[in-house]
Structure formats: C-alpha cells, structure tokens
Amino acid sequence: MELLKRLKNYSETQGDVIAFENAFTDETINYSQLWDYSNKIAEQIDKVLDNDKQPVVVYGHKAPEMLATFLACVKTGHPYCPVDISMPKDRLVDIVEASKTKLLIAIEDTEITAENKFDYKDIKSFIANGDAAELPEERFVSEDDVYYIIFTSGSTGKPKGVMITANCLDNYLYWMESIMTRSTDKKQLTYLNQAPFSFDLSVMDTYTSLFTGGTIWSMEKRLQEDMGLMHTKLAESGLNVWVSTPSFMNVCLLNKDFNENTLPEMTTFLFCGEVLTNKTARELQKRFPKAEVINTYGPTESTVAVTEVLITEEMANAERPLSIGYDKPGTKIFIMDDKYTYPGLSEGEKGEIVIAGNTVAAGYLNQPELTNDKFFKLNTPEGDMWAYKTGDEGFKEKELLYYCGRMDFQLKLNGYRIELGDIESNILEMQDVTYCVVLPIEKRGEVKGLAAFVTLDHDVEDEFEYSQMVRKYLAEKLPHYMIPKKCVVLEEMPMTNNGKADRRALKEML
C-alpha cells in the first residue's frame, strides 16, 4: 500500500518532522515516533488476535496515540473502526456489537469492554517497553483489504459500518496530492484537523497530510469550545490548508480578526460534508484574497470526496448556488432515475446522484442486504463499474455537478413538491444570517407547514417582527407555499458530533 510505504520512508528520511500536534495539549508525535510506536502496538495486537482480518474498535479523541494505533491495526492486517468520545455510551456499545470486534482499544476511559481490551495505560506501556521490530509487509492491509470502517447513522436507528479499502484510500490520496500540488508550491504543509476521527472528513486532512509528509494541527473539542483561545492558537499555528465543514467556518468568520493578517500562510480552504454557500465563499475571498477556496462533495461511502472545483469570484457572486465540482480521476458520476441504467439522465435533468469508480466503498460491514440495496455493478461500454446510490439529488451542466439536496429532505405540502435546501440557501443569502435549517411542521404524520431556524450575527429584540421580515424577504424570491410559517432565532445552532446541524434536536423545539 502506497500510504504505508511513504510513512515508512518519511520515518527514515524526515523522522524529526512533526506528523501530528494536538493544539490544545501541545502533545506531538514525529514521523519516526509514529512508525516506531505503531510497530510496538502492533506487536501486542498480534498477541491477542488471530490473522482473521476482524476489525479493531479504537475509542478516543485527538491524542497522538490514536494515529499510532490506527497504523498498528492495519500493519497487522486488521481494519480499524474509529469512535470519538463525543459518541454516547449506547452508540459505542452498538458499534462494538455491530463490528463483532475481538479487541477494543480505548485511548480514553470507558467502561465498555470487548473480548479483549487495551486501555491508555496499556498503550503507553507498549510504547515504553515494547519491541519496535518491523512486521512483514505482506501482513499489512493492502489492495482490496478493508483499511478502515466508519460507522454512520442508519435508518433503523442502528449504525452501519462503511468499509473503505486500501485501494480506495490510496486512489483518493493520489487525487488529493494532485490538488495540493496545484493549489500551492509549498512543500511542507500544515493541515487543520477539525473533525473527529470518527467523521470521514478527518480523512481529508489527516491522511492527505501523512501521505505528503505534512503536519496535522489538530483542534480537540475543548479548544473548539473556547473561541477566544481557539483564535489565539490559530494565529500561532502556521496553517496552510484549512479543512472543515462550512458550518465551522461560519462560526470562525464571526471573529472579524479571522483573516490573512492573522493566518498569513493560508493557501487553501477545502470544504466538504455540507453545502458551501455563495455568501461564505465571498466572505472568505474577501478576507483571504490570495488563498484558494475549493468546494468538494462526497458521501462516506465514496471515500470522503469525489468532486472538486476552485470557486472563482464570478461563481461566488452569481445568483445560482455553487457547483460541487468536476468528477475526480477514476470516478464517473451519473444522474439517474430509479432504473439505474447507463448512461442515466440528460444534461440539466435532475435525478439521483450515482457515484461509480475506484474509491467507492466495499459495502457495509456484516450487512449484505443493505449493501446489495445501495451498491451495484453499473454496466457501461467500458465494462462494469462498482457504484453507489447516494440518495442525493442533483444535475450536471457542462461537466459540473450541482447538488439539489437530499431526496429524503424533499416533501409535499398542499400538493407542491418542496426542497428544503432551496429555502435554506435563500435565507442564508440574508446579510445577517450565519446558519439556517428549515424543517417541516408535522401533525399526525402530515406536513402542515414549514419552520426556519436561524442564527444571526446580532441580537434580536422582537422575534416575531424578525420572522415577518424573513417572510417578506422570501416572498420576493420563492413561491408562497415555500415560505416558512415561522422563523425561530437561536443563539446557537445545535450541532451533531460531526459538525452538522442537529435536525433531531431542532424538531423537538417545534
């Protein structure tokens, strides 16, 4: 596997370079330590696990030992399942059960156990006293072996594990390396790691940095919760590449000093996981005129992202929403109806986004029926391609992909089909709105109206008056049936552990 080959090389040629830094605790690990520590942990994994390729659940947050443990797992031929401390106890239990793991490695304290368990003291002891002997490369996860498994929410209420292979990860990283080469001529890059390791957005910064010999500058939860300290640390970070959800960026932009004066080395902003609005892109271009703003798209099932586009000023200033990009090499994106036959719908027609290519996941762990429902072999003139049905609606125009929202975020109100994302994007264009979510108001399972939840860059004295102002603004842009009945102003938008709006929590407010 190319990633592991490079990491071994970096441990020998630039061993003193910091591979990972926790910006809150100032803990670091260099490339030599990363390789050696992972060898020592791998030795102990080998003692308790057979060579059966069963996954290992790794529980923790942003400690350097997390990365060493991930590598230790794959060096012994076992994929790892990252679980962040922000996940509830019951969800950790569900993941341990669903993965059928025989080993839980807990870098942070938890009472949850498995057939075998290493805790933080064990890991520190392995590192201090273990043997750093190299494992044979034929033991490493490679090619079609599963490299990592990320658990996402399932429609049944139980998590489903997305299996990403070594080939998927390598193919993704070659592409990311080409973007970085195009985006900047800097050789030693420092990447922001904002997302927890259990959220696949973290793969974009963590593994792109490790693949290219860079430094991961990681913000743990405690730092993100202290905005004053966070901005102080950012000014000292020397960051070159920013990777986050647009939501997190919008929070950072509330600080007027968040600009190129405090982050002069910034060359690239990479966004994924949510819709990047024209408004956010315009503000970034204003504050960081020398940096590139890159929009990407992709579900966990396609290895983080499969499209990218450099956002120009013309795109940001246009009235239409931003494109989510061009297909990456090795990927073909089709717009399809429910027949799922090649070549799909014509240019400009809306349909389901279907991703085919060399980074599409192997399927869902221990769930063959769900895998067969969402993944399939797409017959094309060039041969069969492994494909994934995203459940996202979109269309293509001049090879650019446009996202129209989740197909399960579409609803009918009084006979009219409504896309909630369409309303949200219009509200977000209001000057004072920093975040917006629109939800249906339901009674006995029937949609009776719409409600908008917004956060603003100022306080509001009369919420009813503000709600009327929003309705008046939307009346000039949308049909009457798409205008929310009410607008709820929040001091802070409730967020999930992955940095997205918590729609379940918002529904409970209705």
DACORUR-V914503 format. One record per run of one state. SS is the DSSP state (A for helix, B for strand, O for the rest). FROM is the first residue (numbers start at 0). TO is the last residue. If there is no record, write none. Layout:
ss: <SS;SS>
from: <FROM;FROM>
to: <TO;TO>
This chain:
ss: <O;A;O;B;O;B;A;O;B;O;A;O;B;O;A;O;B;O;B;A;O;A;O;B;O;B;A;O;B;O;A;O;B;O;A;O;A;O;B;O;A;O;B;O;A;O;B;O;A;O;B;O;A;O;B;O;B;O;B;O;B;O;A;B;O;B;O;B;A;B;O;B;A;O;B;O;B;O;A;O;A;O;B;O;B;O;B;O;A;O>
from: <0;1;13;17;22;27;30;48;55;60;63;75;79;84;88;99;103;106;116;119;129;136;139;145;152;159;165;183;189;193;200;212;214;218;220;224;226;237;240;244;245;252;267;271;277;287;291;297;299;302;306;310;312;317;324;327;330;336;350;357;362;364;367;374;380;382;397;399;406;409;413;415;419;428;432;443;445;456;462;475;479;482;485;490;494;495;500;501;502;507>
to: <0;12;16;21;26;29;47;54;59;62;74;78;83;87;98;102;105;115;118;128;135;138;144;151;158;164;182;188;192;199;211;213;217;219;223;225;236;239;243;244;251;266;270;276;286;290;296;298;301;305;309;311;316;323;326;329;335;349;356;361;363;366;373;379;381;396;398;405;408;412;414;418;427;431;442;444;455;461;474;478;481;484;489;493;494;499;500;501;506;509>
